[in-house]
Amino acid sequence: MTRNLLMAASAALVLCVSAAHAAPPANVAAAVSDPSRSDADKARDAARKPAEMLEFAGVKPGDKVVELLPGGGYFTRVLSAAVGPTGKVYAAVPANDVEKAKTALQKGNVEVITLAAKDFKTPEPVDVMFTAQNYHDFHLKQLALDVPTVNKTLFNSIKPGGTLLIIDHAAVTGAPVEVADTLHRIDPAIVKAEVEAAGFKFVGEDNAIRNPADPKTVNVFDPTIRGKTDQFVFKFQKPKG
């Protein structure tokens, strides 16, 4: 009898711990469940898993966040709600997109800023730098970026102890950076090596949006794989000292 009771108690404890781990922080849960979010944004949640991404990034109320290349603002809006009125989100876009982005994104605690490759600087040091499905773009031939310089400018904009979260489409292991142009993918090992070379410390990865069924050999916009690509999520930290 005693043994059965102990086993039951242990099982209940495991369930409680699992349930506690499964629940995102209150600010993140509220941001994702916000009834004002559009149906279009909510329809993308299953594939993009915003609660898991923001929780892994460690986004807290009051944080200063910069989102690199926010696109249509899917994550911008969730980040804005998660940091709350005492926080700030800087949406960093190329110079030729600034006015358009201001119309679409700049409101409340969101401010659009220019993303310059050589001298990028946020208005203030940020707690979190966040970029989704964009790091591979640093290697596009048409941009001709000096990636080490770009990564160093990103490093300089983050507070000591701050976080850089990178989400991107995975290429096959050993794929050259040129697949950024043809497939819009990148080998995760390349990202890790480049970012660490800028001074960041790799602190972990999240597998919430990995998809082993993705062959990784087709363009991410191909109808057969769009929205279902194998994506890696890397978390880096700027050393405190």
URCORKA-V215478 format. One record per backbone hydrogen bond with DSSP energy under -0.5 kcal/mol. CO is the residue of the C=O (numbers start at 1). NH is the residue of the N-H. If there is no record, write none. Layout:
{{CO,NH} {CO,NH}}
This chain:
{{1,5} {2,6} {3,7} {4,8} {5,9} {6,10} {7,11} {8,12} {9,13} {10,14} {11,15} {12,16} {13,17} {14,18} {15,19} {16,20} {17,21} {18,22} {19,23} {25,29} {26,30} {27,31} {28,32} {29,33} {30,34} {34,37} {38,42} {39,43} {40,44} {41,44} {42,45} {44,47} {44,48} {45,49} {49,53} {50,54} {51,55} {52,56} {53,57} {54,58} {54,59} {55,58} {60,63} {63,65} {63,88} {64,127} {64,128} {65,90} {66,68} {66,130} {67,92} {70,73} {73,77} {74,78} {75,79} {76,80} {77,81} {78,82} {79,83} {80,84} {83,62} {84,87} {88,65} {89,91} {89,111} {90,67} {90,92} {91,93} {91,113} {92,69} {93,115} {94,97} {95,98} {97,101} {98,102} {99,103} {100,104} {101,105} {101,106} {102,106} {105,107} {107,110} {109,89} {111,91} {113,93} {114,116} {116,120} {126,159} {127,163} {128,66} {129,165} {130,68} {131,133} {131,167} {134,137} {135,138} {136,139} {137,140} {140,143} {140,144} {145,147} {146,149} {146,150} {147,151} {148,152} {149,153} {150,154} {151,155} {152,156} {153,157} {154,157} {155,158} {157,126} {159,162} {162,238} {163,129} {164,166} {164,236} {165,131} {166,234} {167,133} {167,134} {168,232} {169,186} {172,175} {176,179} {177,180} {178,181} {178,182} {179,183} {179,184} {179,185} {183,220} {186,171} {187,190} {187,191} {188,192} {189,193} {190,194} {191,195} {192,196} {193,197} {194,198} {195,198} {195,200} {196,199} {199,239} {201,237} {204,235} {206,233} {207,210} {209,231} {211,214} {216,172} {219,222} {222,225} {222,226} {225,228} {229,231} {230,170} {232,168} {233,206} {234,166} {235,203} {235,204} {236,164} {237,201} {237,239} {238,161}}
